[in-house]
């Protein structure tokens, strides 16, 4: 099993880092590191987090977790976990 990042998720994580870094580079690094660590932990047990309640027509493969007010949505496949998006919890629209 491996983790695959969507282009959108990579860009969203980088934007989150840049936004936080305007106030504190240390805080930005902590948020980024913590999110990446939690994502890496998905390899141990991908189903540990609930199904993504904001995913329209969720087939049961898309799950999500929150950390530091960022919501990470990911899709569990047979041989990989795809990171779909990383968004601040205050962003709209919630569903996708």
Protein Blocks (a to p, Z undefined) as FASTA:
>chain_A
ZZdddfklmmmmmmmmmmmmmmomklmmmmmmmmmmmmmmmmmommlpccdfkbghiehl
accddeehiacdddddfkbccdfbdcdfkbccfbZZ
